[in-house]
Amino acid sequence: MSDIKKAKELRGMSDAELNERIDELAAEGMKLRFQQATMQLTTTARPTQVRREIARIKTILAARAVQGA
């Protein structure tokens, strides 16, 4: 499991790094959903953390797109 990064840390990353991070988190989210479905999930807060970090990254990418446009 990877650590949750703060928005300040995420803003220091490039767009390519952020997109790669989204892919990693999406894969982790899929694994967590399977674990939850089979009653093997040990940290119940982790799916929420993953969803929120993905949303945080997408918000940063959208803000950069608006600034660049």
PDB file with SEQRES, HELIX, SHEET and CRYST1 records, atoms N, CA, C and O in Angstrom:
SEQRES   1 A   69  MET SER ASP ILE LYS LYS ALA LYS GLU LEU ARG GLY MET          
SEQRES   2 A   69  SER ASP ALA GLU LEU ASN GLU ARG ILE ASP GLU LEU ALA          
SEQRES   3 A   69  ALA GLU GLY MET LYS LEU ARG PHE GLN GLN ALA THR MET          
SEQRES   4 A   69  GLN LEU THR THR THR ALA ARG PRO THR GLN VAL ARG ARG          
SEQRES   5 A   69  GLU ILE ALA ARG ILE LYS THR ILE LEU ALA ALA ARG ALA          
SEQRES   6 A   69  VAL GLN GLY ALA                                              
HELIX    1 AA1 ALA A    7  ARG A   11  1                                   5    
HELIX    2 AA2 ASP A   15  ALA A   37  1                                  23    
HELIX    3 AA3 ARG A   46  GLY A   68  1                                  23    
CRYST1    1.000    1.000    1.000  90.00  90.00  90.00 P 1           1          
ATOM      1  N   MET A   1       0.833  -1.187   0.000  1.00  0.00           N  
ATOM      2  CA  MET A   1       0.000   0.000   0.000  1.00  0.00           C  
ATOM      3  C   MET A   1       0.867   1.235   0.000  1.00  0.00           C  
ATOM      4  O   MET A   1       1.887   1.292   0.687  1.00  0.00           O  
ATOM      5  N   SER A   2       0.464   2.209  -0.763  1.00  0.00           N  
ATOM      6  CA  SER A   2       1.228   3.440  -0.837  1.00  0.00           C  
ATOM      7  C   SER A   2       0.674   4.466   0.144  1.00  0.00           C  
ATOM      8  O   SER A   2      -0.462   4.367   0.607  1.00  0.00           O  
ATOM      9  N   ASP A   3       1.497   5.438   0.439  1.00  0.00           N  
ATOM     10  CA  ASP A   3       1.095   6.484   1.362  1.00  0.00           C  
ATOM     11  C   ASP A   3       0.193   7.489   0.663  1.00  0.00           C  
ATOM     12  O   ASP A   3       0.296   7.703  -0.545  1.00  0.00           O  
ATOM     13  N   ILE A   4      -0.681   8.095   1.432  1.00  0.00           N  
ATOM     14  CA  ILE A   4      -1.514   9.168   0.930  1.00  0.00           C  
ATOM     15  C   ILE A   4      -0.673  10.433   0.925  1.00  0.00           C  
ATOM     16  O   ILE A   4      -0.053  10.775   1.932  1.00  0.00           O  
ATOM     17  N   LYS A   5      -0.650  11.120  -0.192  1.00  0.00           N  
ATOM     18  CA  LYS A   5       0.138  12.339  -0.312  1.00  0.00           C  
ATOM     19  C   LYS A   5      -0.755  13.558  -0.110  1.00  0.00           C  
ATOM     20  O   LYS A   5      -1.930  13.560  -0.478  1.00  0.00           O  
ATOM     21  N   LYS A   6      -0.176  14.576   0.473  1.00  0.00           N  
ATOM     22  CA  LYS A   6      -0.883  15.833   0.675  1.00  0.00           C  
ATOM     23  C   LYS A   6      -0.938  16.584  -0.653  1.00  0.00           C  
ATOM     24  O   LYS A   6      -0.138  16.330  -1.554  1.00  0.00           O  
ATOM     25  N   ALA A   7      -1.885  17.505  -0.763  1.00  0.00           N  
ATOM     26  CA  ALA A   7      -2.044  18.272  -1.999  1.00  0.00           C  
ATOM     27  C   ALA A   7      -0.779  19.061  -2.315  1.00  0.00           C  
ATOM     28  O   ALA A   7      -0.423  19.220  -3.483  1.00  0.00           O  
ATOM     29  N   LYS A   8      -0.104  19.553  -1.293  1.00  0.00           N  
ATOM     30  CA  LYS A   8       1.127  20.314  -1.507  1.00  0.00           C  
ATOM     31  C   LYS A   8       2.194  19.442  -2.172  1.00  0.00           C  
ATOM     32  O   LYS A   8       2.909  19.905  -3.061  1.00  0.00           O  
ATOM     33  N   GLU A   9       2.302  18.184  -1.746  1.00  0.00           N  
ATOM     34  CA  GLU A   9       3.264  17.255  -2.341  1.00  0.00           C  
ATOM     35  C   GLU A   9       2.876  16.923  -3.776  1.00  0.00           C  
ATOM     36  O   GLU A   9       3.736  16.793  -4.647  1.00  0.00           O  
ATOM     37  N   LEU A  10       1.580  16.788  -4.013  1.00  0.00           N  
ATOM     38  CA  LEU A  10       1.096  16.440  -5.346  1.00  0.00           C  
ATOM     39  C   LEU A  10       1.324  17.572  -6.336  1.00  0.00           C  
ATOM     40  O   LEU A  10       1.609  17.326  -7.508  1.00  0.00           O  
ATOM     41  N   ARG A  11       1.199  18.814  -5.869  1.00  0.00           N  
ATOM     42  CA  ARG A  11       1.397  19.953  -6.772  1.00  0.00           C  
ATOM     43  C   ARG A  11       2.830  20.027  -7.273  1.00  0.00           C  
ATOM     44  O   ARG A  11       3.083  20.601  -8.332  1.00  0.00           O  
ATOM     45  N   GLY A  12       3.764  19.462  -6.536  1.00  0.00           N  
ATOM     46  CA  GLY A  12       5.162  19.452  -6.947  1.00  0.00           C  
ATOM     47  C   GLY A  12       5.486  18.404  -7.993  1.00  0.00           C  
ATOM     48  O   GLY A  12       6.596  18.383  -8.526  1.00  0.00           O  
ATOM     49  N   MET A  13       4.537  17.539  -8.293  1.00  0.00           N  
ATOM     50  CA  MET A  13       4.753  16.473  -9.269  1.00  0.00           C  
ATOM     51  C   MET A  13       4.331  16.944 -10.665  1.00  0.00           C  
ATOM     52  O   MET A  13       3.487  17.830 -10.801  1.00  0.00           O  
ATOM     53  N   SER A  14       4.925  16.344 -11.693  1.00  0.00           N  
ATOM     54  CA  SER A  14       4.564  16.677 -13.072  1.00  0.00           C  
ATOM     55  C   SER A  14       3.237  16.009 -13.443  1.00  0.00           C  
ATOM     56  O   SER A  14       2.750  15.131 -12.732  1.00  0.00           O  
ATOM     57  N   ASP A  15       2.668  16.438 -14.561  1.00  0.00           N  
ATOM     58  CA  ASP A  15       1.406  15.857 -15.028  1.00  0.00           C  
ATOM     59  C   ASP A  15       1.557  14.364 -15.302  1.00  0.00           C  
ATOM     60  O   ASP A  15       0.662  13.579 -14.988  1.00  0.00           O  
ATOM     61  N   ALA A  16       2.689  13.972 -15.887  1.00  0.00           N  
ATOM     62  CA  ALA A  16       2.910  12.555 -16.188  1.00  0.00           C  
ATOM     63  C   ALA A  16       2.982  11.737 -14.897  1.00  0.00           C  
ATOM     64  O   ALA A  16       2.442  10.633 -14.825  1.00  0.00           O  
ATOM     65  N   GLU A  17       3.646  12.281 -13.885  1.00  0.00           N  
ATOM     66  CA  GLU A  17       3.732  11.579 -12.603  1.00  0.00           C  
ATOM     67  C   GLU A  17       2.361  11.462 -11.952  1.00  0.00           C  
ATOM     68  O   GLU A  17       2.033  10.438 -11.353  1.00  0.00           O  
ATOM     69  N   LEU A  18       1.562  12.520 -12.074  1.00  0.00           N  
ATOM     70  CA  LEU A  18       0.224  12.490 -11.487  1.00  0.00           C  
ATOM     71  C   LEU A  18      -0.668  11.469 -12.191  1.00  0.00           C  
ATOM     72  O   LEU A  18      -1.430  10.752 -11.543  1.00  0.00           O  
ATOM     73  N   ASN A  19      -0.569  11.406 -13.519  1.00  0.00           N  
ATOM     74  CA  ASN A  19      -1.369  10.421 -14.258  1.00  0.00           C  
ATOM     75  C   ASN A  19      -0.934   8.996 -13.903  1.00  0.00           C  
ATOM     76  O   ASN A  19      -1.765   8.093 -13.807  1.00  0.00           O  
ATOM     77  N   GLU A  20       0.365   8.803 -13.711  1.00  0.00           N  
ATOM     78  CA  GLU A  20       0.866   7.489 -13.298  1.00  0.00           C  
ATOM     79  C   GLU A  20       0.352   7.142 -11.902  1.00  0.00           C  
ATOM     80  O   GLU A  20       0.006   5.992 -11.632  1.00  0.00           O  
ATOM     81  N   ARG A  21       0.303   8.129 -11.028  1.00  0.00           N  
ATOM     82  CA  ARG A  21      -0.193   7.921  -9.662  1.00  0.00           C  
ATOM     83  C   ARG A  21      -1.678   7.547  -9.693  1.00  0.00           C  
ATOM     84  O   ARG A  21      -2.121   6.692  -8.926  1.00  0.00           O  
ATOM     85  N   ILE A  22      -2.445   8.190 -10.579  1.00  0.00           N  
ATOM     86  CA  ILE A  22      -3.872   7.851 -10.708  1.00  0.00           C  
ATOM     87  C   ILE A  22      -4.021   6.392 -11.123  1.00  0.00           C  
ATOM     88  O   ILE A  22      -4.866   5.676 -10.585  1.00  0.00           O  
ATOM     89  N   ASP A  23      -3.202   5.948 -12.077  1.00  0.00           N  
ATOM     90  CA  ASP A  23      -3.260   4.554 -12.527  1.00  0.00           C  
ATOM     91  C   ASP A  23      -2.945   3.592 -11.380  1.00  0.00           C  
ATOM     92  O   ASP A  23      -3.614   2.571 -11.217  1.00  0.00           O  
ATOM     93  N   GLU A  24      -1.921   3.923 -10.586  1.00  0.00           N  
ATOM     94  CA  GLU A  24      -1.554   3.074  -9.439  1.00  0.00           C  
ATOM     95  C   GLU A  24      -2.695   3.004  -8.435  1.00  0.00           C  
ATOM     96  O   GLU A  24      -3.036   1.929  -7.942  1.00  0.00           O  
ATOM     97  N   LEU A  25      -3.283   4.162  -8.135  1.00  0.00           N  
ATOM     98  CA  LEU A  25      -4.362   4.204  -7.154  1.00  0.00           C  
ATOM     99  C   LEU A  25      -5.621   3.504  -7.661  1.00  0.00           C  
ATOM    100  O   LEU A  25      -6.337   2.876  -6.881  1.00  0.00           O  
ATOM    101  N   ALA A  26      -5.893   3.609  -8.956  1.00  0.00           N  
ATOM    102  CA  ALA A  26      -7.058   2.924  -9.518  1.00  0.00           C  
ATOM    103  C   ALA A  26      -6.890   1.415  -9.401  1.00  0.00           C  
ATOM    104  O   ALA A  26      -7.846   0.703  -9.091  1.00  0.00           O  
ATOM    105  N   ALA A  27      -5.675   0.925  -9.648  1.00  0.00           N  
ATOM    106  CA  ALA A  27      -5.411  -0.507  -9.510  1.00  0.00           C  
ATOM    107  C   ALA A  27      -5.553  -0.932  -8.053  1.00  0.00           C  
ATOM    108  O   ALA A  27      -6.108  -1.991  -7.758  1.00  0.00           O  
ATOM    109  N   GLU A  28      -5.049  -0.106  -7.149  1.00  0.00           N  
ATOM    110  CA  GLU A  28      -5.183  -0.428  -5.726  1.00  0.00           C  
ATOM    111  C   GLU A  28      -6.650  -0.420  -5.310  1.00  0.00           C  
ATOM    112  O   GLU A  28      -7.090  -1.267  -4.532  1.00  0.00           O  
ATOM    113  N   GLY A  29      -7.406   0.551  -5.840  1.00  0.00           N  
ATOM    114  CA  GLY A  29      -8.831   0.621  -5.520  1.00  0.00           C  
ATOM    115  C   GLY A  29      -9.575  -0.619  -5.979  1.00  0.00           C  
ATOM    116  O   GLY A  29     -10.479  -1.093  -5.292  1.00  0.00           O  
ATOM    117  N   MET A  30      -9.200  -1.150  -7.139  1.00  0.00           N  
ATOM    118  CA  MET A  30      -9.830  -2.373  -7.649  1.00  0.00           C  
ATOM    119  C   MET A  30      -9.528  -3.548  -6.716  1.00  0.00           C  
ATOM    120  O   MET A  30     -10.420  -4.331  -6.389  1.00  0.00           O  
ATOM    121  N   LYS A  31      -8.280  -3.665  -6.296  1.00  0.00           N  
ATOM    122  CA  LYS A  31      -7.907  -4.742  -5.365  1.00  0.00           C  
ATOM    123  C   LYS A  31      -8.680  -4.621  -4.060  1.00  0.00           C  
ATOM    124  O   LYS A  31      -9.132  -5.619  -3.500  1.00  0.00           O  
ATOM    125  N   LEU A  32      -8.827  -3.397  -3.585  1.00  0.00           N  
ATOM    126  CA  LEU A  32      -9.552  -3.179  -2.330  1.00  0.00           C  
ATOM    127  C   LEU A  32     -11.028  -3.545  -2.466  1.00  0.00           C  
ATOM    128  O   LEU A  32     -11.628  -4.084  -1.536  1.00  0.00           O  
ATOM    129  N   ARG A  33     -11.609  -3.250  -3.633  1.00  0.00           N  
ATOM    130  CA  ARG A  33     -13.019  -3.621  -3.836  1.00  0.00           C  
ATOM    131  C   ARG A  33     -13.192  -5.138  -3.817  1.00  0.00           C  
ATOM    132  O   ARG A  33     -14.165  -5.649  -3.262  1.00  0.00           O  
ATOM    133  N   PHE A  34     -12.242  -5.857  -4.427  1.00  0.00           N  
ATOM    134  CA  PHE A  34     -12.320  -7.322  -4.395  1.00  0.00           C  
ATOM    135  C   PHE A  34     -12.143  -7.849  -2.978  1.00  0.00           C  
ATOM    136  O   PHE A  34     -12.832  -8.784  -2.572  1.00  0.00           O  
ATOM    137  N   GLN A  35     -11.230  -7.258  -2.230  1.00  0.00           N  
ATOM    138  CA  GLN A  35     -11.024  -7.679  -0.850  1.00  0.00           C  
ATOM    139  C   GLN A  35     -12.279  -7.425  -0.022  1.00  0.00           C  
ATOM    140  O   GLN A  35     -12.653  -8.242   0.820  1.00  0.00           O  
ATOM    141  N   GLN A  36     -12.922  -6.292  -0.266  1.00  0.00           N  
ATOM    142  CA  GLN A  36     -14.132  -5.977   0.478  1.00  0.00           C  
ATOM    143  C   GLN A  36     -15.256  -6.952   0.126  1.00  0.00           C  
ATOM    144  O   GLN A  36     -16.018  -7.366   0.999  1.00  0.00           O  
ATOM    145  N   ALA A  37     -15.355  -7.313  -1.138  1.00  0.00           N  
ATOM    146  CA  ALA A  37     -16.409  -8.224  -1.575  1.00  0.00           C  
ATOM    147  C   ALA A  37     -16.220  -9.621  -1.005  1.00  0.00           C  
ATOM    148  O   ALA A  37     -17.193 -10.334  -0.761  1.00  0.00           O  
ATOM    149  N   THR A  38     -14.970 -10.010  -0.793  1.00  0.00           N  
ATOM    150  CA  THR A  38     -14.699 -11.347  -0.258  1.00  0.00           C  
ATOM    151  C   THR A  38     -14.455 -11.332   1.245  1.00  0.00           C  
ATOM    152  O   THR A  38     -13.993 -12.321   1.814  1.00  0.00           O  
ATOM    153  N   MET A  39     -14.766 -10.208   1.885  1.00  0.00           N  
ATOM    154  CA  MET A  39     -14.638 -10.049   3.343  1.00  0.00           C  
ATOM    155  C   MET A  39     -13.197 -10.223   3.831  1.00  0.00           C  
ATOM    156  O   MET A  39     -12.980 -10.736   4.928  1.00  0.00           O  
ATOM    157  N   GLN A  40     -12.222  -9.807   3.039  1.00  0.00           N  
ATOM    158  CA  GLN A  40     -10.823  -9.911   3.429  1.00  0.00           C  
ATOM    159  C   GLN A  40     -10.193  -8.553   3.689  1.00  0.00           C  
ATOM    160  O   GLN A  40      -8.999  -8.471   3.977  1.00  0.00           O  
ATOM    161  N   LEU A  41     -10.971  -7.498   3.592  1.00  0.00           N  
ATOM    162  CA  LEU A  41     -10.451  -6.144   3.770  1.00  0.00           C  
ATOM    163  C   LEU A  41     -10.175  -5.892   5.247  1.00  0.00           C  
ATOM    164  O   LEU A  41     -11.069  -6.019   6.084  1.00  0.00           O  
ATOM    165  N   THR A  42      -8.923  -5.531   5.563  1.00  0.00           N  
ATOM    166  CA  THR A  42      -8.558  -5.315   6.964  1.00  0.00           C  
ATOM    167  C   THR A  42      -8.643  -3.847   7.360  1.00  0.00           C  
ATOM    168  O   THR A  42      -9.020  -3.538   8.490  1.00  0.00           O  
ATOM    169  N   THR A  43      -8.303  -2.946   6.461  1.00  0.00           N  
ATOM    170  CA  THR A  43      -8.385  -1.510   6.757  1.00  0.00           C  
ATOM    171  C   THR A  43      -9.554  -0.922   5.992  1.00  0.00           C  
ATOM    172  O   THR A  43      -9.450  -0.649   4.796  1.00  0.00           O  
ATOM    173  N   THR A  44     -10.644  -0.731   6.670  1.00  0.00           N  
ATOM    174  CA  THR A  44     -11.862  -0.295   5.997  1.00  0.00           C  
ATOM    175  C   THR A  44     -11.805   1.155   5.544  1.00  0.00           C  
ATOM    176  O   THR A  44     -12.609   1.560   4.704  1.00  0.00           O  
ATOM    177  N   ALA A  45     -10.895   1.937   6.066  1.00  0.00           N  
ATOM    178  CA  ALA A  45     -10.794   3.345   5.681  1.00  0.00           C  
ATOM    179  C   ALA A  45     -10.012   3.526   4.380  1.00  0.00           C  
ATOM    180  O   ALA A  45     -10.123   4.572   3.739  1.00  0.00           O  
ATOM    181  N   ARG A  46      -9.235   2.540   3.985  1.00  0.00           N  
ATOM    182  CA  ARG A  46      -8.348   2.681   2.831  1.00  0.00           C  
ATOM    183  C   ARG A  46      -9.086   2.966   1.515  1.00  0.00           C  
ATOM    184  O   ARG A  46      -8.615   3.810   0.753  1.00  0.00           O  
ATOM    185  N   PRO A  47     -10.210   2.314   1.205  1.00  0.00           N  
ATOM    186  CA  PRO A  47     -10.901   2.645  -0.055  1.00  0.00           C  
ATOM    187  C   PRO A  47     -11.302   4.113  -0.137  1.00  0.00           C  
ATOM    188  O   PRO A  47     -11.215   4.714  -1.208  1.00  0.00           O  
ATOM    189  N   THR A  48     -11.734   4.691   0.961  1.00  0.00           N  
ATOM    190  CA  THR A  48     -12.100   6.097   0.990  1.00  0.00           C  
ATOM    191  C   THR A  48     -10.876   6.976   0.765  1.00  0.00           C  
ATOM    192  O   THR A  48     -10.945   7.963   0.033  1.00  0.00           O  
ATOM    193  N   GLN A  49      -9.762   6.621   1.389  1.00  0.00           N  
ATOM    194  CA  GLN A  49      -8.526   7.382   1.213  1.00  0.00           C  
ATOM    195  C   GLN A  49      -8.073   7.358  -0.244  1.00  0.00           C  
ATOM    196  O   GLN A  49      -7.631   8.373  -0.782  1.00  0.00           O  
ATOM    197  N   VAL A  50      -8.184   6.205  -0.870  1.00  0.00           N  
ATOM    198  CA  VAL A  50      -7.763   6.065  -2.276  1.00  0.00           C  
ATOM    199  C   VAL A  50      -8.653   6.919  -3.176  1.00  0.00           C  
ATOM    200  O   VAL A  50      -8.155   7.632  -4.047  1.00  0.00           O  
ATOM    201  N   ARG A  51      -9.959   6.847  -2.967  1.00  0.00           N  
ATOM    202  CA  ARG A  51     -10.888   7.649  -3.771  1.00  0.00           C  
ATOM    203  C   ARG A  51     -10.612   9.141  -3.616  1.00  0.00           C  
ATOM    204  O   ARG A  51     -10.634   9.889  -4.593  1.00  0.00           O  
ATOM    205  N   ARG A  52     -10.356   9.563  -2.394  1.00  0.00           N  
ATOM    206  CA  ARG A  52     -10.108  10.981  -2.146  1.00  0.00           C  
ATOM    207  C   ARG A  52      -8.799  11.448  -2.768  1.00  0.00           C  
ATOM    208  O   ARG A  52      -8.719  12.567  -3.274  1.00  0.00           O  
ATOM    209  N   GLU A  53      -7.772  10.599  -2.735  1.00  0.00           N  
ATOM    210  CA  GLU A  53      -6.514  11.007  -3.345  1.00  0.00           C  
ATOM    211  C   GLU A  53      -6.653  11.098  -4.866  1.00  0.00           C  
ATOM    212  O   GLU A  53      -6.083  11.994  -5.489  1.00  0.00           O  
ATOM    213  N   ILE A  54      -7.407  10.179  -5.460  1.00  0.00           N  
ATOM    214  CA  ILE A  54      -7.649  10.255  -6.902  1.00  0.00           C  
ATOM    215  C   ILE A  54      -8.373  11.567  -7.226  1.00  0.00           C  
ATOM    216  O   ILE A  54      -8.020  12.248  -8.189  1.00  0.00           O  
ATOM    217  N   ALA A  55      -9.370  11.916  -6.434  1.00  0.00           N  
ATOM    218  CA  ALA A  55     -10.108  13.161  -6.651  1.00  0.00           C  
ATOM    219  C   ALA A  55      -9.186  14.364  -6.470  1.00  0.00           C  
ATOM    220  O   ALA A  55      -9.273  15.328  -7.230  1.00  0.00           O  
ATOM    221  N   ARG A  56      -8.310  14.318  -5.479  1.00  0.00           N  
ATOM    222  CA  ARG A  56      -7.364  15.400  -5.234  1.00  0.00           C  
ATOM    223  C   ARG A  56      -6.450  15.605  -6.449  1.00  0.00           C  
ATOM    224  O   ARG A  56      -6.206  16.734  -6.873  1.00  0.00           O  
ATOM    225  N   ILE A  57      -5.954  14.501  -6.994  1.00  0.00           N  
ATOM    226  CA  ILE A  57      -5.067  14.578  -8.158  1.00  0.00           C  
ATOM    227  C   ILE A  57      -5.816  15.125  -9.369  1.00  0.00           C  
ATOM    228  O   ILE A  57      -5.296  15.980 -10.087  1.00  0.00           O  
ATOM    229  N   LYS A  58      -7.032  14.638  -9.598  1.00  0.00           N  
ATOM    230  CA  LYS A  58      -7.813  15.121 -10.743  1.00  0.00           C  
ATOM    231  C   LYS A  58      -8.125  16.605 -10.612  1.00  0.00           C  
ATOM    232  O   LYS A  58      -8.163  17.317 -11.615  1.00  0.00           O  
ATOM    233  N   THR A  59      -8.347  17.079  -9.394  1.00  0.00           N  
ATOM    234  CA  THR A  59      -8.605  18.497  -9.165  1.00  0.00           C  
ATOM    235  C   THR A  59      -7.373  19.323  -9.515  1.00  0.00           C  
ATOM    236  O   THR A  59      -7.488  20.378 -10.139  1.00  0.00           O  
ATOM    237  N   ILE A  60      -6.199  18.849  -9.118  1.00  0.00           N  
ATOM    238  CA  ILE A  60      -4.953  19.554  -9.426  1.00  0.00           C  
ATOM    239  C   ILE A  60      -4.728  19.584 -10.935  1.00  0.00           C  
ATOM    240  O   ILE A  60      -4.351  20.620 -11.483  1.00  0.00           O  
ATOM    241  N   LEU A  61      -4.957  18.458 -11.611  1.00  0.00           N  
ATOM    242  CA  LEU A  61      -4.779  18.412 -13.071  1.00  0.00           C  
ATOM    243  C   LEU A  61      -5.761  19.362 -13.765  1.00  0.00           C  
ATOM    244  O   LEU A  61      -5.391  20.040 -14.724  1.00  0.00           O  
ATOM    245  N   ALA A  62      -7.000  19.412 -13.292  1.00  0.00           N  
ATOM    246  CA  ALA A  62      -8.006  20.292 -13.899  1.00  0.00           C  
ATOM    247  C   ALA A  62      -7.625  21.756 -13.688  1.00  0.00           C  
ATOM    248  O   ALA A  62      -7.797  22.577 -14.589  1.00  0.00           O  
ATOM    249  N   ALA A  63      -7.115  22.084 -12.518  1.00  0.00           N  
ATOM    250  CA  ALA A  63      -6.705  23.472 -12.247  1.00  0.00           C  
ATOM    251  C   ALA A  63      -5.536  23.868 -13.150  1.00  0.00           C  
ATOM    252  O   ALA A  63      -5.477  25.000 -13.631  1.00  0.00           O  
ATOM    253  N   ARG A  64      -4.616  22.947 -13.377  1.00  0.00           N  
ATOM    254  CA  ARG A  64      -3.502  23.233 -14.283  1.00  0.00           C  
ATOM    255  C   ARG A  64      -3.991  23.422 -15.704  1.00  0.00           C  
ATOM    256  O   ARG A  64      -3.470  24.268 -16.431  1.00  0.00           O  
ATOM    257  N   ALA A  65      -4.990  22.642 -16.113  1.00  0.00           N  
ATOM    258  CA  ALA A  65      -5.528  22.771 -17.470  1.00  0.00           C  
ATOM    259  C   ALA A  65      -6.196  24.129 -17.651  1.00  0.00           C  
ATOM    260  O   ALA A  65      -6.079  24.740 -18.714  1.00  0.00           O  
ATOM    261  N   VAL A  66      -6.890  24.604 -16.628  1.00  0.00           N  
ATOM    262  CA  VAL A  66      -7.559  25.901 -16.703  1.00  0.00           C  
ATOM    263  C   VAL A  66      -6.520  27.022 -16.763  1.00  0.00           C  
ATOM    264  O   VAL A  66      -6.679  27.977 -17.522  1.00  0.00           O  
ATOM    265  N   GLN A  67      -5.454  26.905 -15.964  1.00  0.00           N  
ATOM    266  CA  GLN A  67      -4.407  27.931 -15.973  1.00  0.00           C  
ATOM    267  C   GLN A  67      -3.682  27.963 -17.308  1.00  0.00           C  
ATOM    268  O   GLN A  67      -3.299  29.030 -17.787  1.00  0.00           O  
ATOM    269  N   GLY A  68      -3.496  26.804 -17.904  1.00  0.00           N  
ATOM    270  CA  GLY A  68      -2.788  26.732 -19.172  1.00  0.00           C  
ATOM    271  C   GLY A  68      -3.617  27.184 -20.365  1.00  0.00           C  
ATOM    272  O   GLY A  68      -3.070  27.539 -21.409  1.00  0.00           O  
ATOM    273  N   ALA A  69      -4.933  27.170 -20.211  1.00  0.00           N  
ATOM    274  CA  ALA A  69      -5.813  27.501 -21.344  1.00  0.00           C  
ATOM    275  C   ALA A  69      -6.012  28.981 -21.514  1.00  0.00           C  
ATOM    276  O   ALA A  69      -6.725  29.408 -22.422  1.00  0.00           O  
TER     277      ALA A  69                                                      
END                                                                             
